[in-house]
Amino acid sequence: MSTPTPTYVFKKVGDLPIKADIYLPSSPTALPAPILVWWHGAGLIQSLRAWNVPHLIRAVDKYGLAVVGLDYRLAPQASLPEILEDMRDGVKWVREELPRLLGPRKVDPTRLATSGYSAGGYLCLLSGLPISGITPPPKVLLPIYPITNPLGPFFVTPQRPVKFSQDGYIFTDEDMKVHRDPNSTLLSESFEPFVPGKRFPNNSRMNFYTYVVQEGNLAQLLFAKAPGVNPSDYAVAKLVTKDMPPTYIVHGDADQHVGLEQTQMVVNAMIKVGATYKFEQPAGEPHGFDRREEVEMEKMYDFLFEHL
């Protein structure tokens, strides 16, 4: 299985480094490798680039892909427009700087696609649309059970308790005081090791997404530091165009972490404009189903190479 090259810092905001991990095929015959840029999920409010999935790492050697995991500043200490800046700067770095850093003919920046799950799927979709400012756009988009609208029903309807909560605990504003404060320390990665059988403390940032779903306040947090910006302008269904990159979307119908209607709105919009897409809705699959060791996502990779 492929292992990452040394971690790079592709950008700094003040003293905050924003990092990238690169996984390269082990066989030199697979080079120069097309590039798959990957953004992690967790609501744009927690986690980090290393939180990837088995099929993605296996794809490096299985398909001869260079996988690049990019961090970004986390909300609410950064706004969604600022996160898009990091996304734009990250893709620019991958195209312009990474080939020089790795050496001749290691990667092919002209063959670049993007992917990500959940909130990372949201960034993936936005990366192929003019609002991202990424030019040229990626050749293929592979969003996995993506968030697509922070003002969609799933994200504005409080859940008390949250359906996916294991113990039904209602997080208080005091529990999340530090994390929800837009003026708290700016972060580009957030992770706490999981200990089987041990619950995260109530004030842990690992509980932040559950709190967001509980309160129905995702949009408030994503735009807390962007006064005057209308969150509805970042609804993917409003932004899709006929000439957006070919897009493969997969979203299980048993997802309790991101409502299936988030993807359905985008698929309906793509149908309306005549965009090139494929939608898979695996029956009974929950959020995170692709993290299981046996899941290969072969249809997704077939779509990638059909259009890359």
C-alpha positions as CSV (number, residue, x, y, z in Angstrom):
1,M,0.0,0.0,0.0
2,S,1.3,3.5,-0.9
3,T,2.7,5.7,1.8
4,P,2.8,9.5,1.6
5,T,5.8,11.5,0.7
6,P,7.0,14.0,3.4
7,T,4.2,16.5,4.3
8,Y,4.4,19.8,2.5
9,V,3.2,23.2,3.5
10,F,1.5,24.7,0.5
11,K,0.4,27.9,2.1
12,K,0.7,29.9,5.3
13,V,-1.9,32.3,6.8
14,G,0.0,34.4,9.3
15,D,1.8,31.7,11.4
16,L,-0.7,29.0,10.4
17,P,0.7,26.3,8.1
18,I,-1.7,24.7,5.7
19,K,-0.5,21.2,4.6
20,A,-0.6,18.7,1.9
21,D,0.1,14.9,1.8
22,I,1.1,13.3,-1.5
23,Y,0.7,9.6,-2.3
24,L,2.6,8.4,-5.4
25,P,2.4,5.0,-7.3
26,S,5.2,2.7,-6.3
27,S,5.7,1.5,-9.9
28,P,7.7,3.9,-12.1
29,T,5.9,2.6,-15.1
30,A,2.7,4.3,-13.9
31,L,4.4,7.7,-14.1
32,P,3.7,10.5,-14.8
33,A,0.6,9.9,-12.7
34,P,-2.7,11.8,-13.2
35,I,-3.6,13.7,-10.0
36,L,-6.6,13.2,-7.7
37,V,-6.9,16.1,-5.2
38,W,-8.8,15.0,-2.1
39,W,-10.5,17.1,0.5
40,H,-11.6,15.7,3.9
41,G,-15.0,16.0,5.4
42,A,-16.5,16.8,8.8
43,G,-18.6,19.8,8.0
44,L,-15.6,22.1,7.2
45,I,-15.3,22.5,11.0
46,Q,-13.0,19.7,12.1
47,S,-10.7,16.9,10.9
48,L,-7.6,17.0,8.6
49,R,-6.1,15.8,5.3
50,A,-4.9,12.4,6.7
51,W,-8.5,11.3,7.4
52,N,-8.8,9.4,4.2
53,V,-10.3,6.0,3.3
54,P,-8.9,2.6,2.3
55,H,-10.1,2.6,-1.3
56,L,-8.4,5.9,-1.9
57,I,-5.0,4.8,-0.7
58,R,-5.3,1.5,-2.6
59,A,-6.2,3.5,-5.8
60,V,-2.7,5.0,-5.9
61,D,-1.1,1.7,-7.0
62,K,-4.3,0.0,-8.3
63,Y,-4.9,2.8,-10.9
64,G,-1.6,4.6,-11.0
65,L,-3.0,7.8,-9.4
66,A,-1.2,10.5,-7.5
67,V,-3.5,11.3,-4.6
68,V,-3.0,14.7,-2.9
69,G,-4.8,15.4,0.4
70,L,-5.1,19.1,1.0
71,D,-6.0,20.8,4.3
72,Y,-7.9,24.1,4.6
73,R,-8.8,26.5,7.3
74,L,-11.7,25.4,9.5
75,A,-14.9,27.3,10.1
76,P,-16.2,29.2,12.0
77,Q,-12.7,30.7,12.6
78,A,-12.5,31.0,8.8
79,S,-15.4,31.6,6.4
80,L,-16.4,29.5,3.5
81,P,-15.1,32.1,1.1
82,E,-11.7,31.9,2.9
83,I,-11.8,28.1,2.7
84,L,-12.4,28.4,-1.1
85,E,-9.2,30.6,-1.2
86,D,-7.3,27.7,0.4
87,M,-8.8,25.3,-2.1
88,R,-7.9,27.6,-5.0
89,D,-4.4,28.1,-3.7
90,G,-4.0,24.4,-3.1
91,V,-4.9,23.4,-6.6
92,K,-2.6,26.1,-8.0
93,W,0.2,24.7,-5.9
94,V,-0.5,21.2,-7.0
95,R,-0.3,22.3,-10.7
96,E,2.6,24.6,-10.5
97,E,4.8,23.7,-7.6
98,L,4.3,20.0,-7.0
99,P,5.8,18.8,-10.3
100,R,9.0,20.8,-9.6
101,L,9.2,19.5,-6.0
102,L,8.8,15.9,-7.0
103,G,11.1,15.9,-9.9
104,P,10.6,15.3,-13.7
105,R,7.7,13.3,-14.9
106,K,6.3,12.2,-11.6
107,V,2.9,13.7,-12.0
108,D,0.8,15.1,-14.9
109,P,-0.8,18.4,-13.8
110,T,-2.8,18.5,-17.0
111,R,-4.8,15.5,-15.8
112,L,-6.3,16.6,-12.5
113,A,-9.5,15.6,-10.9
114,T,-11.0,16.3,-7.4
115,S,-12.8,14.2,-4.9
116,G,-13.9,14.3,-1.2
117,Y,-16.6,12.9,1.1
118,S,-19.3,14.9,2.9
119,A,-18.0,18.5,3.3
120,G,-15.1,17.5,1.2
121,G,-17.6,16.5,-1.5
122,Y,-19.0,20.0,-1.2
123,L,-15.5,21.5,-1.9
124,C,-15.1,19.0,-4.7
125,L,-18.3,20.2,-6.4
126,L,-17.5,23.9,-5.8
127,S,-14.0,23.3,-7.3
128,G,-15.6,22.7,-10.7
129,L,-17.8,25.8,-10.7
130,P,-16.9,29.4,-11.4
131,I,-17.4,30.4,-7.8
132,S,-14.2,28.6,-6.8
133,G,-12.0,30.7,-9.1
134,I,-10.1,27.5,-10.1
135,T,-9.0,27.9,-13.8
136,P,-9.0,25.7,-15.6
137,P,-11.4,23.6,-13.6
138,P,-10.6,20.0,-12.7
139,K,-11.3,17.5,-15.5
140,V,-13.6,15.3,-13.3
141,L,-15.5,15.7,-10.1
142,L,-16.1,12.8,-7.7
143,P,-18.1,14.0,-4.7
144,I,-19.1,11.3,-2.2
145,Y,-22.3,11.8,-0.1
146,P,-21.7,15.6,-0.4
147,I,-23.0,18.5,1.5
148,T,-24.4,20.7,-1.2
149,N,-26.4,23.5,0.5
150,P,-25.8,24.8,4.1
151,L,-29.4,26.2,3.9
152,G,-31.0,22.9,2.8
153,P,-33.6,21.3,5.1
154,F,-31.2,18.9,6.7
155,F,-29.0,21.8,7.9
156,V,-31.6,24.3,9.1
157,T,-33.9,21.8,11.0
158,P,-32.6,21.2,14.5
159,Q,-32.4,17.6,15.7
160,R,-32.9,17.0,19.4
161,P,-31.5,14.4,19.9
162,V,-29.4,13.9,16.7
163,K,-30.4,10.8,14.9
164,F,-26.9,9.4,14.7
165,S,-26.0,10.3,18.3
166,Q,-25.0,7.2,20.2
167,D,-26.2,8.4,23.6
168,G,-28.7,11.2,22.8
169,Y,-26.7,13.8,24.7
170,I,-27.7,17.4,23.9
171,F,-24.6,19.5,23.6
172,T,-24.9,23.0,25.1
173,D,-23.6,26.2,23.8
174,E,-21.2,26.2,26.7
175,D,-19.9,22.8,25.7
176,M,-19.0,24.2,22.3
177,K,-18.1,27.7,23.5
178,V,-14.5,27.7,22.2
179,H,-15.2,25.9,19.0
180,R,-18.2,28.0,17.9
181,D,-16.4,31.4,18.7
182,P,-15.3,32.8,15.3
183,N,-12.5,34.6,17.2
184,S,-11.0,31.5,18.7
185,T,-7.6,30.2,17.4
186,L,-7.5,29.6,13.7
187,L,-7.1,26.0,12.8
188,S,-6.3,24.1,9.6
189,E,-6.4,20.6,11.2
190,S,-8.2,19.2,14.1
191,F,-8.1,15.6,15.3
192,E,-8.3,13.7,18.6
193,P,-7.4,10.0,18.7
194,F,-10.4,7.6,19.1
195,V,-10.2,5.2,22.1
196,P,-12.6,2.3,21.7
197,G,-15.3,2.4,24.4
198,K,-14.3,5.9,25.6
199,R,-16.5,8.8,24.8
200,F,-15.0,12.1,23.7
201,P,-15.4,14.9,26.4
202,N,-18.5,17.0,25.8
203,N,-16.3,20.0,24.9
204,S,-14.3,18.1,22.3
205,R,-14.1,19.5,18.8
206,M,-14.8,15.9,17.6
207,N,-18.4,16.5,18.8
208,F,-18.7,19.8,16.9
209,Y,-20.5,18.4,13.8
210,T,-23.1,16.6,16.0
211,Y,-23.7,20.0,17.7
212,V,-24.2,21.7,14.3
213,V,-26.8,19.2,13.2
214,Q,-28.5,19.4,16.6
215,E,-28.7,23.2,16.3
216,G,-29.3,23.5,12.6
217,N,-26.7,26.3,12.4
218,L,-24.2,25.2,9.7
219,A,-24.7,28.3,7.6
220,Q,-24.3,30.6,10.5
221,L,-20.9,29.0,11.3
222,L,-19.6,28.9,7.7
223,F,-20.3,32.5,7.2
224,A,-19.8,33.9,10.7
225,K,-16.6,35.8,9.4
226,A,-18.2,36.8,6.1
227,P,-20.8,39.5,7.0
228,G,-22.9,40.5,4.0
229,V,-22.3,37.2,2.1
230,N,-25.5,35.4,1.3
231,P,-25.2,31.6,2.1
232,S,-27.7,30.8,-0.6
233,D,-25.2,31.9,-3.2
234,Y,-23.2,28.8,-2.3
235,A,-25.9,26.3,-2.9
236,V,-24.5,24.0,-5.6
237,A,-27.8,23.4,-7.3
238,K,-28.0,27.1,-8.2
239,L,-24.5,27.1,-9.6
240,V,-24.4,24.0,-11.9
241,T,-23.9,24.6,-15.6
242,K,-24.1,22.4,-18.7
243,D,-20.3,22.7,-19.2
244,M,-19.3,21.8,-15.6
245,P,-16.8,18.9,-15.4
246,P,-18.2,15.4,-15.7
247,T,-19.4,14.5,-12.2
248,Y,-19.9,11.2,-10.5
249,I,-22.0,11.4,-7.3
250,V,-22.6,8.6,-4.9
251,H,-24.9,9.0,-1.8
252,G,-26.4,6.1,0.1
253,D,-30.1,6.2,0.9
254,A,-29.5,5.4,4.6
255,D,-27.3,8.5,5.3
256,Q,-28.2,10.1,8.6
257,H,-25.2,12.6,8.7
258,V,-26.1,14.4,5.4
259,G,-29.6,14.3,4.0
260,L,-30.0,12.5,0.7
261,E,-32.0,15.5,-0.6
262,Q,-28.7,17.5,-0.6
263,T,-27.5,15.4,-3.5
264,Q,-30.9,15.0,-5.1
265,M,-31.2,18.8,-5.5
266,V,-27.9,18.9,-7.4
267,V,-28.7,15.8,-9.6
268,N,-32.1,17.4,-10.6
269,A,-30.3,20.6,-11.5
270,M,-27.7,18.7,-13.6
271,I,-30.5,16.9,-15.4
272,K,-32.2,20.2,-16.1
273,V,-29.1,21.9,-17.6
274,G,-27.9,18.8,-19.4
275,A,-24.6,18.3,-17.5
276,T,-22.5,15.1,-17.8
277,Y,-23.0,13.1,-14.7
278,K,-23.6,9.7,-13.1
279,F,-25.5,9.3,-9.8
280,E,-25.3,6.1,-7.7
281,Q,-27.7,5.7,-4.7
282,P,-26.6,2.4,-3.0
283,A,-29.5,1.0,-1.0
284,G,-29.1,0.8,2.7
285,E,-25.7,2.4,2.8
286,P,-25.0,5.0,5.5
287,H,-22.7,8.0,5.7
288,G,-19.1,6.7,5.7
289,F,-19.9,3.4,3.9
290,D,-16.8,3.8,1.7
291,R,-14.6,3.7,4.8
292,R,-15.2,-0.1,5.1
293,E,-12.1,-2.1,4.1
294,E,-14.0,-4.1,1.5
295,V,-15.4,-1.2,-0.5
296,E,-13.6,-0.5,-3.7
297,M,-15.7,2.2,-5.4
298,E,-14.8,0.7,-8.8
299,K,-17.6,2.4,-10.6
300,M,-16.3,5.8,-9.4
301,Y,-12.8,5.1,-10.7
302,D,-14.2,3.7,-14.0
303,F,-16.0,7.0,-14.4
304,L,-12.8,8.9,-13.5
305,F,-10.7,7.3,-16.2
306,E,-13.5,7.5,-18.8
307,H,-13.3,11.3,-18.6
308,L,-9.9,12.1,-17.2
